[in-house]
Amino acid sequence: MITLADRLLATSARRPSAAAIGDGECRADYAALAASALRFAGVLRARGVVAGDRVALVLPNRYEAVVACYGAWLAGAVVVPLNAQASRRELAAWLAHCEPALVLAVSGDAEAEAALELKVAPDRRMLLGPRSHAGWPEAAAPSPAELPAGPGVGSDLAMIMYTSGTTGAPKGVTLSHANVAANVGAVVADLGLAADDCTVSVLPFYYSYGASVLHTHLAAGAHVVLEPNLVFPHLVVGTLEREGATGFSGVPSTFALLLERGALEGCALPRLRYLTQAGGAMTVALARRLRQRLPGVRLHIMYGQTEATARLASVPPARLDDKPGSAGRPIRDVRLQVRDEAGIVLPAGVEGEVWAAGPGIMCGYWRDPAASALALRAGWLRTGDIGRMDAEGYLFLAGRRSDMIKTGAHRVHPLDVEEALLEHPGIAEVAVVGVPDDVLGQVVSAWVVRRDPDLCENAIRAHCRGRLAPYKIPRRVDFVSALPRTASGKVRRASLARPEHLEATP
């Protein structure tokens, strides 16, 4: 098996001067990236890090985050990318759970430094300055002969990724080098990535989608440009133009923001040939608007989970019109089934829980055998998603099992209601959740970001009457300026139903 670190060294030998990473004024070709990664492997060796030790990265998307990841792999360490926007409480819990041999963070990050003070000894901390350089002056780069033997196909871990939006005890998804290499290879093949591609990356590396964008493009020998300015959509589009990007990846809110702010109006993107979307369901209406704005650009709507490394399914761009709303068919070497509560495979068209199998399925949850046993069954992952398969093997998702709204005797999928609401021209974004009710158990509630400031609750209900069954029509509608989201762009549905949020949005 060839690991991703092996592929980086091979690319640097074959195409040393090819552009690898762009991070503001910091530009690195593959030779420079590989040299920096080897130098960081030397830093780890000098600090006593051995194969299997964890190296935690509390870093935003910057050159050092890429170097540290590949350098840690070259040293045989396990990379633990942590959310650089998390609170000190979250970071402290993750650090205590993974027990890293070394933690990299940015100097001046108050939350990260507070967590380090609580959980990490001083000799296990490395604070970086604000600028990208990756000089790593502390140790010389080891020669390839001095590096640990390449990891095997079995249980050798590459990464521990903590899933977003969870509550309670930390949940660290363990991924082997075999998991990561297999999923990266399948996505490269699915997208047709090549060495002449260039992507502008706005997705955090500490989430599986952002990590997938980084590793797939580096595996293909392509150019990855880091862009931190998603809050300024015109700057993102300017970077796409300036860099001659061939691809761009985002969650649904990424593309909604670009369209709503008019950032794509009048832009010249002659090299742009593909877009990828994951990290939540993209509505048919949003996909249609995006394709109309960028005709001729292939849109890949994808589905996956951190527990499956990243990607499970994808809709071929040519099938978007005849498979509207689909999450796609399995990518290479992946199997998907829909099963009932007893684990029996259901026929096409019948809803149940989505189960997945393939080489990208996680090894389990870090130090949590009970949770691992619940999620993994005889080589299959219980995704927790509800969906159905059509006769051609295309998956259609109805939402998370945990998001299901139980109102009276009915079961309501939030996506059904959201799709109907987004057909209203006055609605820009919406999130639907179940709110506790003494009589019905839960009632359907909608949080709406208005495009039309005069849009009222009665107009929304009138719009729904011709599109939804009566029990699906929102009993409560709240207007908000923005939906609460994770750093990866997913809507925090659970936070909307909390009592403090309900009181704040009467």
Secondary structure, DSSP 8 states (H G I E B T S, - for coil): ---HHHHHHHHHHHSTTSEEEEETTEEEEHHHHHHHHHHHHHHHHHTT--TT-EEEEE--SSHHHHHHHHHHHHTT-EEEE--TTS-HHHHHHHHHHH--SEEEEETT-HHHHHHHHHHS-GGGEEEE-SS-----TTS----GGGS-----SSS-EEEEEE-TT--SS--EEEEEHHHHHHHHHHHHHHHT--TT-EEEE-S-TTSHHHHHHHHHHHHTT-EEEE---TTSHHHHHHHHHHHT-SEEEE-HHHHHHHHHTTTTTT---TT--EEEE-SS---HHHHHHHHHHSTT-EEEEEEE-GGGSSEEEEE-GGGTTTSTT--BEE-TT-EEEEE-TTS-B--TT--EEEEEESTTS-SEETT-HHHHHHHEETTEEEEEEEEEE-TTS-EEEEEEGGG-EEETTEEE-HHHHHHHHTTSTTEEEEEEEEEEETTTEEEEEEEEEESSTT--HHHHHHHHHTTS-GGGS-SEEEE-SS--B-TTS-B-HHHHTSHHHHHH--
